[in-house]
Amino acid sequence: MYSQNGIRIKFSHELNKKNVEDITSYEVQTWDLKRSRKYGSDHYNTKALIVKNATLSKDRKEIFLTIMDVKPTNVMEVKFQLLDDTGKPVKGLIQNTINQIGK
């Protein structure tokens, strides 16, 4: 789920609050692609977005990342390195397209 203030990411298991709320656990980038008959595209207008805040939900399974200037884009990439509630690493990479921003 996207809003003008950031994104919400849901997990299937509980996460470690201290680690989740450390904004250095995240890297967010966006870029555009050039549509053509040729397969693949270089990255255009690449931007690193700054995570201002990371908030864990009460059930500890959802994170809201406060990110300024979230806009429609061909590709958004969110990398994260977290810990679950038992201390096991939870690493991931999410790539998505944002067509429209919610309110």
C-alpha positions, 0 to 999 in steps of 0.5 A: 500500500502506498501513500504520499507519505510512504509505504506499508509492508506486511510480513507473515511473522513477528519482527524485532522492534528495535531492528525494524525501527532502525532506518539504516535497515532499508534502501529505497530507489526508484527509476524509469524504463524506456518502453520499446520493442527491444527486450530490457531497458536501462534505468532512467531518472534513478533516485534514492529515496530517504526513509525518514521513519520506520514504524512497527504495528502493534501485532509486529507484522507490518511496517510503515516506512515514512518516505518523502516524495513517493510518486508514480514510477516504473520501478521502486526497489525496497531492500531490507535487512531485519530480524524476526522476533527470535533474532533470525535474519529477514532479508528481502528485496521488493520491486514494484510499479507505482501507478497511482498514489493513495491518500 
